[in-house]
């Protein structure tokens, strides 16, 4: 680090210091700030964000049709009622977050254009020292904090994941990844091939299909889609009752949670019946004569990968109308005019869009050191998936992959604030998870079990993530319905947390 963490008391006292620094001003960072305001009002804090504005993912992604893949009654905050349609556009979500910043007096705490480059824990000073780059400047500033709260998400915002397809350099058209969508891309009247069939492809294709000559979705293997009208029947039933916004939001939110719980249960206990219902839903939009094999019949059980939401069945409608089509095959090579398939066929294209996922990035490209030693995050044990063994005074918000991300963000925020207050009550400057003697024989399990959830972006990079064990508090179950009680009731005085 350019600034040594042992630079001495004079340096430590002169750099700008905060009780808590939050990295990221997206949905998780704003949630963290709200909870600090509510539960730790005496803490001085700031949010640092690389971008020029708030929103995180919803600012990064600008491709046509960008929308939520979860209902906003659960993806939105528990503390701010959602009043729009269940599946919302990025514009609607940003407007919602914009209101939250003002309603909760958070905006003044945000430092935009601030990218954390290095974070060094100084055990002598009992604080984190951060080197922070500033947009538009070659210089960096130094800040320090007692507690570091990572709310930056879990993928690299600056670039998406694109496999090294053979022959890409030969293609005469444009190759675009949705995560870095160019403002000048003209797809009017063009032949477009979208590689991938996840939530991004399912969102993008119906948004551009009316303007293109034709759009082809090229997939190696099928995805499960959950198609339904973009309206909540319960919400529509409750609207005439003129309930307080908080009541309305909480009732509809609980209904969505109950529905999600039931779908998750069935994915494990009744996978074939659930599969049949999902395929029946696809057939209803595609039409009775459209063959579901091989394009819409995945080989894995539902929910081992994310169910892609199709509000009003929009992707299926584009296919049924002949504006879009699906090809299930492997890529042999790119050609000058498109893609040659392993089956021998060829897809002509003017534009190829690689909706092939993103790059997992656990700690936001920040160089971490603990008392001068580089941090190997993969060697840490995850404490409830929030804190990490050997890492003092740091928490990370990693949300749910089935239930909405924000449901876990809320649980984590409540836990961290309770932990900060516990430190104050004990007069402690430092808290750090550690294994008990009885934990040292734990089997090392991946942060996300592939039998539970095996999305490509996770399986490619799970070696970068911390470990979990087989007993509490070293388990990260990805199950909201058990964690909502376990995290809320977590014992902060057990031997797994060391206070100094």
Secondary structure, 3 states (H helix, E strand, C coil): CCCCCCCCHHHHHHCEEEEEEEECCCHHHHHHHHHHHHHCCCCCEEEEECCCCCCCHHHHCCCCCCECCCCHHHHCCCCCCCCCCCCCEHHHHHHHHHHHHHHCCCHHHEEECEEEEEEEEECCCCEEEEEEEECCCCCEEEEEEEEEEECCCCEEEEEECCCCCCCHHHCCCEEECHHHCCCCCCCCCCEEEEECCCHHHHHHHHHHCCCCCEEEEEECCCCCEEEECCCCHHHHHHHCCCCCHHHHHHHHHHHHHHHHHHHHHHHHHCHHHHHHHHHHHHHHHHCCCCCCCCCCCCCCCCCCCCCEEEECCHHHHHHHCCCEEEEECCEEEEECCEEEECCCCEEECCEEEECCCEEECCCCCCEEEECCEECCHHHCEEECCCEECCCCCEEECCCCCCCCHHHHHHHHHHHHHHHHHHHHHHCCCCEEECCCHHHCCCCCEECCCCCCCCCHHHHHHHHHCCEECCCCCCCCCCCHHHHHHHCCCCCCCCCCEEEC
